[in-house]
Amino acid sequence: MRNVQKLLASLIAIAAINFGIGCSLKPGMPSTGNLQGESATKMVVSEMTQGFNSHDAEAATRMYTDDADFVSVRGEAAKGRGAIKKGWLPF
């Protein structure tokens, strides 16, 4: 069970990093030139991972907005921060 949690946390972290990098880039800008965006992404991933590992749904979902869409690796979807947080509560 612990390995599954670590795997899930890793997959979520990878998805968050990809999302953060994609959001921080401007058209035509090389991905290695945005250290501020990289730092912010690392902070979000760290907070999310710590929240997940400590079973803190609030911390694990803090970065989501009220109109966010979330799809898990199993294809389960949630719309909005409240629904996403509710989906994390069992973990």
HUQUIQUI-V610441 format. One record per residue. RES is the residue in one small letter. PSI is psi as a letter, one per 30 degrees, with the letter a starting at -180 (999 if undefined). OMEGA is omega in degrees with one decimal (999 if undefined). NEAR is the number of other C-alpha atoms within 10 Angstrom. Layout:
# HUQUIQUI-V610441
res | psi | omega | near
RES | PSI | OMEGA | NEAR
RES | PSI | OMEGA | NEAR
This chain:
# HUQUIQUI-V610441
res | psi | omega | near
m | e | -179.5 | 6
r | e | 178.5 | 8
n | e | 178.0 | 8
v | e | 178.5 | 9
q | e | 179.0 | 13
k | e | 178.7 | 14
l | e | 179.6 | 12
l | e | 178.4 | 16
a | e | 178.6 | 19
s | e | 179.2 | 14
l | e | 178.8 | 14
i | e | 179.2 | 18
a | e | 179.0 | 19
i | e | 178.9 | 13
a | e | -179.9 | 14
a | e | 178.2 | 18
i | e | 179.7 | 18
n | e | 178.6 | 13
f | e | -178.4 | 12
g | e | 179.0 | 19
i | e | 179.5 | 17
g | e | -179.6 | 12
c | f | -175.3 | 11
s | f | -177.4 | 17
l | k | 172.9 | 15
k | l | 179.5 | 10
p | k | 177.9 | 5
g | f | -178.1 | 6
m | k | 179.4 | 10
p | k | -175.1 | 9
s | f | -178.3 | 14
t | f | -174.6 | 10
g | g | -175.1 | 10
n | i | -177.8 | 14
l | e | 178.6 | 11
q | e | 177.3 | 10
g | e | 178.8 | 18
e | e | 179.3 | 17
s | e | 179.1 | 12
a | e | 178.9 | 15
t | e | 178.8 | 21
k | e | 178.7 | 16
m | e | 179.8 | 12
v | e | -180.0 | 21
v | e | 179.3 | 23
s | e | 179.7 | 14
e | e | -179.7 | 17
m | e | -179.7 | 24
t | e | 178.4 | 21
q | e | 177.9 | 15
g | e | 179.4 | 18
f | e | -177.4 | 23
n | f | 179.2 | 16
s | g | 178.8 | 12
h | h | -180.0 | 15
d | j | -176.5 | 17
a | e | 179.4 | 20
e | e | -179.7 | 17
a | e | -177.1 | 17
a | f | -176.5 | 24
t | g | -175.3 | 21
r | e | -174.9 | 15
m | f | -178.9 | 15
y | k | 177.8 | 15
t | l | -179.0 | 13
d | f | 179.3 | 12
d | g | -178.5 | 10
a | k | 172.0 | 14
d | k | 179.8 | 14
f | k | 174.7 | 17
v | k | -178.6 | 11
s | l | 177.9 | 13
v | f | 177.2 | 11
r | g | 178.3 | 6
g | g | 178.2 | 8
e | k | -175.5 | 9
a | k | 174.6 | 13
a | k | -179.5 | 17
k | k | 177.2 | 14
g | l | -176.2 | 14
r | e | -179.0 | 20
g | e | 179.7 | 17
a | e | 178.3 | 15
i | e | 178.9 | 24
k | e | 179.6 | 19
k | e | 178.0 | 13
g | f | -179.8 | 17
w | f | -174.6 | 16
l | e | 179.2 | 13
p | f | -178.3 | 8
f | 999 | 999 | 11
